[in-house]
């Protein structure tokens, strides 16, 4: 499933976009049209925030794992050889360094994700405050290009395309 989010500028285009989406076979419960900033907060804030922040935190964890493995091998294995440590100690040191980098990567990824979320969310709320309508359409991966086409056809600005697991 994907969530396609777009801003439509005026009432005529909003009505046309809704009609086109319904003609294309989208159920009314899959099409949300938000006109007030409070509606935007209620509909999108929690779910989208978790998804974006979690995704970037996981990416950060994987980057941290790679960096930790690269830095941990010289520190854990080679330094222990110079200091005559047992192999178990070098493995523990390597794992501790890798764990540090995984946690650091996840933390930095979450910060980046939170920043991205804030920028996207601000654009949603700003558009609604200008008098535009925010369309939030739930669609399958096959239907997503059709939704994007319909929203763009009605003078809409495609704000975001979110992939859900």
Secondary structure, 3 states (H helix, E strand, C coil): CEEEEEEECCHHHHHHHHHHHHHCCCCHHHEEEECCHHHHHHHHHHHHHHHHHHHHHHHHHHHHHHHHHHHHHHHHHHHHHHCCCCHHHHHHHHHHHHHHHHHHHHHHHHHHHHHHHHHHHHHHHHHHHCCCEEEEEEECHHHHHHHHHHHHHCCEEEEEEEECC
